[in-house]
Amino acid sequence: MSKLGSETKILAEGTVIIALTVILKEVLPPIFRFPQGGSVSVAGMVPLLWFSLRRGPRSGVVAGAIYGLINMILPGSYILGPVQALLGYPIAFAALGLCGIFKKYPLVGVAVGISGRFLAHFVEGLVFFAIYAPAGMHPVIYSAVYNGSYLLVEFIVSAVIMYILMKRQLLEIYL
């Protein structure tokens, strides 16, 4: 296949992956949703993680950032300003693309991608949402617990599904 054909195939696949992520994270009701943002979805990060493992970190980061921009304009977004919007949306979801660095070790990749998203949300929470910390709780602890609680569940769900996809050898399908 020519380079242009290959790039077109990756672009088309990325578009479908982003659409699937929107459906899983935004259209289907979440398992639970936190008041200042963050939710546990029905495997909502799996398509982006899967795409990153298949097509590499560059394509994964781009797809994640585009999904983050789409997520940012959907109803229910919580935006305080441009820096917070960038951290909480395109940067956080672009970090999922780091998963693609670990194609030989997909579950490590899932952990790295979700950890990258956690880091972006942690900094966002520390800088912009510290006012919501309960009295006497340090903002670092608050941001870590708040963001870690839903992303840990997302990690478990994503890791289990990615393990099943790996066992069925679906990471390489149609390449």
C-alpha positions in Angstrom: 0.0 0.0 0.0 1.3 3.5 -0.8 2.2 5.9 1.9 -0.8 8.1 1.0 -3.1 5.1 1.1 -1.7 4.1 4.5 -2.1 7.6 5.9 -5.7 7.7 4.6 -6.4 4.4 6.2 -5.0 5.6 9.6 -7.0 8.9 9.3 -10.2 7.0 8.6 -9.6 4.5 11.4 -8.8 7.4 13.8 -12.1 9.2 12.8 -14.1 6.0 13.6 -12.2 5.6 16.9 -13.0 9.2 17.9 -16.6 8.7 17.1 -16.8 5.5 19.0 -15.1 7.2 22.0 -17.7 10.0 21.9 -20.5 7.3 21.9 -19.0 5.3 24.8 -18.1 8.4 26.9 -20.8 10.9 26.1 -23.8 9.2 24.6 -24.1 6.2 26.8 -24.9 7.1 30.4 -21.8 6.9 32.7 -21.6 4.4 35.5 -21.2 7.4 37.8 -20.3 11.1 37.3 -18.4 13.4 39.7 -19.7 16.9 40.4 -16.7 18.9 39.1 -16.2 16.6 36.2 -14.8 13.1 35.7 -16.8 10.0 35.3 -16.6 6.3 34.9 -17.8 5.2 31.5 -18.6 2.0 29.8 -15.1 1.4 28.5 -14.9 4.9 27.1 -11.1 5.1 26.8 -10.6 1.7 25.2 -11.0 2.9 21.6 -8.3 5.5 22.0 -6.0 3.2 23.9 -6.6 0.4 21.3 -5.9 2.9 18.4 -2.7 4.1 20.1 -1.4 0.5 20.4 -2.3 -0.2 16.8 -1.0 2.9 15.2 1.6 4.3 17.6 1.9 7.2 19.9 1.9 9.9 17.3 -1.5 8.9 15.9 -2.8 8.1 19.4 -1.8 11.5 20.8 -3.5 13.3 17.8 -6.7 11.2 18.1 -6.8 11.8 21.9 -6.3 15.6 21.5 -9.0 15.8 18.8 -11.4 13.8 21.1 -10.5 16.2 23.9 -11.4 19.2 21.8 -14.7 17.5 20.8 -15.4 16.6 24.5 -14.7 20.2 25.5 -17.5 21.6 23.3 -20.1 19.0 24.3 -22.7 19.9 26.9 -21.6 19.2 30.5 -18.0 20.5 29.9 -16.7 22.5 32.8 -14.4 25.3 31.6 -12.9 28.0 33.8 -10.4 29.4 31.4 -8.1 28.6 28.5 -5.3 26.9 30.5 -7.7 24.8 32.5 -9.6 23.9 29.3 -6.4 22.7 27.6 -5.2 20.7 30.6 -8.6 19.1 31.2 -9.5 18.2 27.7 -7.0 18.0 24.8 -3.9 17.5 26.9 -5.5 15.0 29.2 -6.9 12.8 26.4 -3.8 13.2 24.2 -1.9 11.6 27.1 -3.8 8.4 26.4 -1.8 8.2 23.2 1.3 7.5 25.2 -0.1 4.0 25.4 1.3 3.4 21.9 4.9 3.6 23.1 4.3 0.1 24.7 3.0 -1.9 21.8 4.9 -5.0 23.0 3.4 -4.6 26.5 -0.1 -3.4 26.0 -1.2 -3.4 29.6 1.8 -1.3 30.6 0.8 1.0 27.8 -2.8 1.2 29.2 -1.3 2.1 32.7 1.0 4.7 31.2 -1.7 6.3 29.1 -4.2 6.5 31.9 -1.4 7.7 34.2 -0.7 10.5 31.8 -4.3 11.5 31.8 -4.3 11.4 35.6 -1.3 13.7 35.7 -3.0 16.3 33.5 -6.2 16.1 35.6 -4.2 16.2 38.8 -2.4 19.4 37.9 -5.7 20.8 36.7 -7.3 19.9 40.0 -4.5 21.3 42.0 -4.4 24.6 40.2 -8.0 25.3 39.4 -10.2 23.2 41.7 -8.4 23.4 45.0 -11.2 25.6 46.3 -13.4 22.5 46.4 -11.1 20.6 48.9 -12.9 20.0 52.2 -11.7 22.1 55.1 -8.4 20.8 56.4 -7.6 18.7 53.4 -4.5 19.6 51.4 -5.3 20.4 47.8 -2.7 17.9 46.6 -4.5 15.1 48.5 -7.9 16.3 47.3 -6.8 16.4 43.6 -5.1 13.0 43.9 -8.1 11.3 45.5 -10.7 13.0 43.4 -9.0 12.3 40.1 -7.5 8.9 41.1 -10.8 7.5 42.3 -12.6 7.6 38.9 -9.4 7.0 36.8 -8.5 3.9 38.8 -11.9 2.4 38.0 -11.5 3.5 34.3 -8.0 1.8 34.4 -9.4 -1.5 35.7 -12.2 -1.6 33.2 -9.9 -0.6 30.3 -7.2 -3.1 31.3 -9.6 -6.0 31.5 -11.1 -5.2 28.1 -7.7 -4.6 26.5 -6.6 -8.0 28.0 -9.5 -9.7 26.3 -8.7 -7.9 23.0 -5.1 -9.0 23.3 -6.0 -12.6 24.0 -8.3 -12.6 20.9 -5.4 -11.0 18.9 -7.5 -8.1 17.8 -4.8 -5.4 18.1 -3.4 -6.4 14.7 -6.7 -7.1 12.9 -7.0 -5.4 9.5 -3.6 -3.8 9.6 
